[in-house]
Amino acid sequence: MELESIKVVFGGPVGAGKSTAIRSVADAEPVSTEMPLVDGPMGEKTTTTVALDFATVMLDDGPPLFVYGLPGQEHFEFMYPIVVEGALGVVILLNGSAPDLVAQCERWLKTMRDINAAMPLVIGVTQTDALPSFSIKPLREVIKRCGAPVPVFTIDARSKEETTQLVRALLLEL
């Protein structure tokens, strides 16, 4: 069976770098629903996705990759199953400097598993470059508690190469 396109979804909490990662790999400016944060800036972050992001990426020798980004706010959680439907996998991005990083990881893993228990997942942890004592070990422990193994990497969402490697890792899970 030859695919006409491949759908991949980026999910994760607000400020994890989903829109940035999608922008870094997109072949053209993504469709974005960024709006100003209602409660004011979160550090340097002044906008947030309120519906979804969408971009296309032409793969070397295959069908186009359709990349969707979920909004990070929990009150948009009703959209997750709609956007994830038909996806071949989900990239979960997490902000490594978040004080509740482990809880966010567990929440997103469970949310995606509730939508589709067999959905291939990969986790990218952003913003770890400013954290000299960052350890991926607590994330590996929560992943183990949540069931099936999920690859986890630290990445810079602004880097096309690193984000592309994360997507490739997801595609290898298929």
Rosetta blueprint (number, residue, H / E / L):
1 M L
2 E L
3 L L
4 E L
5 S L
6 I E
7 K E
8 V E
9 V E
10 F E
11 G E
12 G L
13 P L
14 V L
15 G L
16 A L
17 G L
18 K H
19 S H
20 T H
21 A H
22 I H
23 R H
24 S H
25 V H
26 A L
27 D L
28 A L
29 E L
30 P L
31 V E
32 S L
33 T L
34 E E
35 M E
36 P E
37 L L
38 V L
39 D L
40 G L
41 P L
42 M E
43 G L
44 E L
45 K E
46 T L
47 T E
48 T E
49 T E
50 V L
51 A L
52 L L
53 D E
54 F E
55 A E
56 T E
57 V E
58 M E
59 L L
60 D L
61 D L
62 G L
63 P L
64 P E
65 L E
66 F E
67 V E
68 Y E
69 G E
70 L L
71 P L
72 G L
73 Q L
74 E H
75 H H
76 F H
77 E H
78 F H
79 M H
80 Y H
81 P H
82 I H
83 V H
84 V H
85 E L
86 G L
87 A L
88 L L
89 G E
90 V E
91 V E
92 I E
93 L E
94 L E
95 N E
96 G L
97 S L
98 A L
99 P L
100 D L
101 L H
102 V H
103 A H
104 Q H
105 C H
106 E H
107 R H
108 W H
109 L H
110 K H
111 T H
112 M H
113 R H
114 D H
115 I H
116 N L
117 A L
118 A L
119 M L
120 P L
121 L E
122 V E
123 I E
124 G E
125 V E
126 T E
127 Q L
128 T L
129 D L
130 A L
131 L L
132 P L
133 S L
134 F L
135 S L
136 I L
137 K H
138 P H
139 L H
140 R H
141 E H
142 V H
143 I H
144 K H
145 R H
146 C L
147 G L
148 A L
149 P L
150 V L
151 P L
152 V E
153 F E
154 T E
155 I L
156 D L
157 A L
158 R L
159 S L
160 K H
161 E H
162 E H
163 T H
164 T H
165 Q H
166 L H
167 V H
168 R H
169 A H
170 L H
171 L H
172 L H
173 E L
174 L L
